[in-house]
Amino acid sequence: MKIYSAVFIGGALGACLRYGLNLWIHTGQFPAATWLENAAGSLLLGILTGFFMIGAKRPLLSAFLGTGFCGGFTTMSTFSKETVMLLQGQPSLALLYVGASLISGIIFALIGVFAGRRIAGIQQRKGLQER
């Protein structure tokens, strides 16, 4: 039951942050807020993935931050809706949006995994030195 609560609370916080960013970032026709949320979420989830691959296994924290927060913060449905809306009148901008979203999401996730592994490795070395 603790895991479900962690996912629920993390998801609520992530969704609230996403909503706030959407109110704060008003752009022209390019959906920059959704792009930023998905890129940042990919980076954070990559960091968490890399960290928990090497670092201590913390299922509650992983569920809270990964499934909950990142799941609530990022948004595939809004990305899809915005793409469909752009396709109605600006197909070239829609293609740019899809390409930028997919490429940056993958790149940020890779950077995050490498960063998370590095952070976990540094923590492990510190723990060994303290013994």
N, C-alpha and C positions, 0 to 999 in steps of 0.2 A: 504494500500500500504506500510505502514511503516513496518508491520510484514513481508511481502515478502522481503523487502530490508534487514531486520535484518537476516532472514534465509539465504538469498543469501550471505551476507557478512560473517556471521558466518561459513557457509559451505565452502566458499573459503578459509578462514583462517585455518579451521580444515583440509581441504584437503592439503593445502600447508605444514602444520606441519607434516601430515602423510607422504607426499612425502619426506620431509627432513629427517625424522626419518628412512625411508627406505633406503635412501642414506647413512646415518650415521652408521646404525646398519647392519653390514655384518656378518652373522653367517654361520655356516656350513649348514647342511641340515634341521635343525629345523627352521621354519619361525618365529624367535623371534620378529622381528619388528612388524609383524601383530599381534602376540599374545600380545605384550606390548601395542600396540595402542588400541586393543579391550578391554583389561583389564583396562587400564587407562580411556578409554572412558566410560566403565561401572561404574567405581568408580565416575567419574565426573557427569555422568547423574544421578546416585544414590543420590549424594550430592544435586544436583539441585532439584531432585524430592522431597527428604525429606525436603529441605529448603522451597520450594514453597508450600508444603502441609500445613505447619504451618505458615511460614512467610508471608510477604506482597505479594499480587498477582501482579506480574510484567510481563504482557504478552509479552512485547517487549524484555525484558532481557531473559525471558524463551525461546522465539523463537530463539533469537540470539545464546545463549549458548547451549540449549538443542537440538532443531531440527537442527539448523544450524551447530554450531561448532562440537558438538558430532557426528552429522550425517555425516559430512564431514571427521572427524578424524577417526572414526571407519569404518570398512569395512567388510561386509559379503561376498561380491563377491570375494575379494582377499582371504579371509579365505577358501571359497569353492574351488576356483581354486587351491590353495596350497594343500588342502586336496586331491583333485583329482590327482594332480601331485605326491604327496607322495604315494598314493595308487598304482600307476603304478609300483613302484620299492621297496617301503618300507612300506608295510601295517601296520606293528607294530608302526612305527613312526607316521603314519597317525592317528591311533587310539589314541596314546598318545597326539597328537596335538589337536584332536577333544575333548578328555576328559579334557585336561588341559584348553582349551579355554572355554568350557561350564562351568566347575566347577568354574574356577577363575572368569569368567564374572559374574556369579550369586553371588558368595561370595563378590566380590568387589562392586556389585550393592547394596547388603544388607548392607555392611559396610557403603557405601555412604549414603543410606537412613537414617540410624541411625545417622551418623555424620551431615547430613543436618538438620535433626530434632533438634538435639542438638544445632547447630549453630543458627537456627531460634528461639529456645526457649530462648537461652541466649540473643539474640537481643531483644526479646519481654520483657524479664525481665528488661533489661537495659532501655528500653523505658518507662516502667511503673515506674521505680525508678526515672527517670528524671522529671516526671510530678509532 
